[in-house]
Amino acid sequence: MEEKIRQELYSKMEKELKDYKDSLKSKTPEEIMNNAYQLALKEEMICNFYPECLIYDIEDIKRLNKKSQPLQELYDDWMDSDININQLLEDNINDYFLELKDEQDKRKNDRER
C-alpha cells in the first residue's frame, strides 16, 4: 500500500516535471536559460521520491501528494529557505582544493625520493 502511495506521488511529480519542460520549449533561449536553475533543482528533487526510496515518512508523502504541484511547492520552499547553496559549493570547492594540494604534495615527495 505504501509503495502505491509513493508511486502515485512520483507519477504526479513526473507529469509536473514533463509539463514544466514542455512549457520551456515554447520560450525564448534567454527565458530558458533564466529557468535553468529551477529545472535543475526540480530534476534533483524528484530523485528523492522514487517509489522505492524510503527517506520520507509515508504521512509526509500523503500530505505532499495532496498538493496540486508538489515539485513547485518544494522548489518554492527551497527558494524561501535560509539554506545558502553557495556555502555548500564553497565547502565542496575547498575540499577539492585540499585534494589537489595532497596530490601535488605527493608528487613532490615522490620526485624527492
C-alpha positions in Angstrom: 0.0 0.0 0.0 2.8 2.4 0.9 4.6 1.8 -2.3 1.4 2.5 -4.3 1.1 5.9 -2.5 4.7 6.7 -3.2 4.3 5.7 -6.8 1.3 8.0 -7.1 3.3 11.0 -5.8 6.2 10.1 -8.0 4.0 9.8 -11.1 2.4 13.2 -10.3 5.8 14.7 -10.0 7.0 13.2 -13.2 4.0 14.7 -15.0 4.6 18.0 -13.4 8.2 18.0 -14.5 7.3 16.9 -18.0 4.7 19.7 -18.3 7.3 22.2 -17.0 9.8 21.1 -19.6 7.2 21.2 -22.3 6.4 24.8 -21.3 10.0 25.8 -21.6 10.1 24.6 -25.2 7.9 27.5 -26.2 10.1 30.1 -24.5 13.0 32.1 -25.9 16.5 30.8 -25.4 17.0 33.6 -22.8 13.9 32.6 -20.9 15.0 29.0 -20.9 18.4 30.0 -19.5 16.7 32.1 -16.8 14.8 29.0 -15.8 17.7 26.5 -15.9 18.2 26.6 -12.2 14.6 25.8 -11.5 14.7 22.9 -13.9 17.9 21.5 -12.5 16.6 21.7 -8.9 13.3 20.0 -9.8 15.2 17.2 -11.6 17.3 16.7 -8.5 14.3 16.9 -6.1 12.3 14.3 -7.9 15.1 11.8 -7.4 14.3 11.8 -3.7 10.8 10.5 -4.4 11.4 7.3 -6.3 8.7 4.9 -5.1 11.3 2.5 -3.6 13.0 5.4 -1.8 12.0 5.4 1.9 13.7 8.6 3.0 10.5 10.3 3.9 7.7 9.2 6.2 4.6 7.9 4.4 2.4 10.5 6.2 4.6 13.3 4.8 4.3 11.7 1.3 0.5 11.7 1.7 0.4 15.3 2.7 2.7 16.3 -0.2 0.6 14.3 -2.6 -2.4 16.4 -1.7 -0.7 19.4 -3.3 -1.6 20.0 -7.0 2.0 20.8 -7.8 4.3 19.1 -5.3 7.5 19.9 -7.1 6.7 23.6 -7.4 5.8 23.6 -3.7 9.2 22.1 -2.9 11.0 24.4 -5.2 9.3 27.5 -3.7 10.1 26.3 -0.2 13.7 25.8 -1.2 13.8 29.4 -2.7 12.3 30.7 0.6 14.7 28.8 2.8 17.7 30.2 4.6 20.0 27.5 3.2 22.7 29.0 1.1 23.8 26.8 -1.8 26.9 29.0 -2.2 28.1 27.8 1.2 27.6 24.2 0.0 29.6 24.9 -3.2 32.3 26.7 -1.2 32.7 23.7 1.1 32.9 21.4 -1.9 35.4 23.6 -3.7 37.6 23.9 -0.6 37.5 20.1 -0.3 38.6 19.8 -3.9 41.5 22.3 -3.3 42.6 20.1 -0.4 42.7 17.1 -2.6 44.7 19.0 -5.3 47.2 20.1 -2.6 47.5 16.5 -1.4 48.1 15.2 -4.9 50.7 18.0 -5.5 52.5 17.2 -2.2 52.5 13.5 -3.0 54.1 14.1 -6.5 56.6 16.4 -5.0 57.5 13.8 -2.3 57.8 11.1 -4.9 60.2 13.2 -7.0 62.4 14.0 -4.0 62.9 10.3 -3.3 
